[in-house]
């Protein structure tokens, strides 16, 4: 399964970190979008990062 490959898990972690960072930057600076939209972007980044952690653990348990 593609999502269980090391490169995909790393890409999820990096992508989630970027989303969380961008969401936080937009929220603090108040640029381009509102507070709620920035929170959604930031929380989506956290969710993607935690998803990569879950896949990392699953790969370790099942292989």
N, C-alpha and C positions, 0 to 999 in steps of 0.2 A: 504494500500500500504506500502510495507516494507521501502522504502526510506523516508517515512514521519514519521517514528517512531523516538522517541527521541534518542535511542541508535545509530541508523544509522546516524543521523545528527551529533551527537557528534563524531562518528568515522570518518565522512568526514572532520570535522573541525580539528581533531587531525592529520589525515593523510595528509591533505593539509599543515598544519603547519610543519610537519616532512619533506615533500617534499621540501617546500620552504627553510627550514633550511639546508637540505642536499645540495640542489642546490647552495645556497649561500656559504656554506663551500667549496664545490668543486670549485666554481668560484674564491673565494678569495685565496685559497691555491694552485690552479692550479694543482690539483691532478687528475690523471687517465683520465680525459676527457678535451676537449677543452672548451673555453669560451662560444661558441654558445650552446653547449650541456648543459652546466651548467645553462645557461639562460633559456633554454627550460624547464629544470627540475624545476627551481625556479618559472617560470611563470605558470607552470602546478600546482604547489602547491598553488599559489595564486588563480588560477581558481577554484580548488577544495574547497578551503576555502570559496570563495565567493558563490559557489554553495551551500554549507552548510548554509550560511547566508540566501540565497534565499529560501531554503526549510524551514528554521526556521520561516521566515516571512510568507510563504505560510501556514504553519501549524497553525500559530497564527490567520491568517485571515479566514481560512476555517473551523476551529473547534470552 
